Amino acid sequence: MILKIGFAEMRIAGTHKIRMTPTCHPVRRRHVLTGALLAVAVTAWAGTPGFSTAISSALVAQYVVRFGEAAQQRLLGWQGFFKARGAEAQQAERETALLAVVNRYFNRVRFLSDQSHWGVDDYWATPAEFFASDGGDCEDYSIAKYYALRELGVPVSRLRITYVKSSKLNQAHMVLAYYPTPQAEPLILDNLEDEVRLASARPDLIPVYSFNDDDVLIAGRGAAGSPGQIRLWRELTDRLQRESRV
């Protein structure tokens, strides 16, 4: 079949077709990040696409032209989120504590639909575009959180970008799932909620499929291929590569 979710296409053996276009209503409140942010041990590699360390001054200048003067401070703030501060820099937080910090921080960015923000039906923004433009939808929150946790040292194997059907909203939606072990119940990072909760506490979310840099899994069916089969993911990773070369 051809799996279409948010206009991303992936060919999978079978005969059925699924089509979902997330709308992803935002959290109705905003939070101010303060000095009380939990300390983190950043294990990043300079220039890794999608990481804050890949953002050069030349790219910042490009995004100032594209998104306005405020883009510079937003990008610097994003980079500052990862920087160690004083004695706190030596304190490594548990991964579950990082989840809450990342979820709240990224949920501060304003919600904008792809049509109103980018003028297209579906667009997966890079984390730099997400912050520089100060806007995105559920896919952009989930992607930015995925790269943030990777930059903070969380293994790819524990993270899955997950498409779900939201029974509460009666529409498709995207979240980030964290698995402490392969068979564990995941914790859910969602732009609709600042609290990170176990999947069992979110019966409103019905999994459809999930992916990370390694593979794609169809809910109830298992492995289904490579994330490279998802058109919008390919386009996103191509833009990440271009950003890292600026």
C-alpha positions, 0 to 999 in steps of 0.5 A: 500500500501507499501510506500517506500521513500528512502527505508523506508517502511510503510504499508498503506491501498490502492493498489499503491506503491510509491518509491523515493530515494533522491539524494539531491544535496548540496548547492554549498557554505559554511558558517563560523559561527561567534560570530554574531550567534543569541542568543537562549534560550536553553530548553533542557533535559540532555540525550534526544536522538538526543540532543547535551546534550545526547553526553557523553565524552565516545561517543565522544571517540568512534566517534573519533576512528570511524571518526578520531581526527577531530570528537571531535572538530566537536562534541564540536562545535555542542554542543557549538552551543546550549550553552548560552553566557553571557548576551545574554543567557537571550534573547529568540529569536522568533522561526522564527529567530531560523529557519534561524540560524539553517538552515544556521549552519547545511548547513555548513556540507558537502554533501555526498551521502549515497553510498559514505559516508556509503557504502549503498543505504540509511542510516539515520544518527543521528545528532551526526554521521552527525557532527562527520563524517562531512557529510550527505545527505538531510535526515540527514540535515532534521533530524539534524535540526528537533532535533536541533529545538526541543532542542531549545524548538520548539514543535514537533507539529510545525515540520514535516520532509517532503519528496518532489519531486523536480521538479527542480532536477527531483528527490526525496528530503527531507526538514524540514517544520515548521508550526507556527500554525496547519493550517498555510503555512509552512516555509521550511528549505532546505539544497539546500538553506540557506534562509528559505522561505514559501512553496508557494515560493518553487513551485519546491517542491511537497509534498509526505508525512511528519512525526514527532515523533507523526504521519505520513501524506500523502499529500492530504490524511491526517493521515496514521499511526505512524512513527514507521512504517518507517523502517529507522526511527525505526533504527535511533531512536534505534541508538539514544537510544544507543548513549544516553546510552554510 
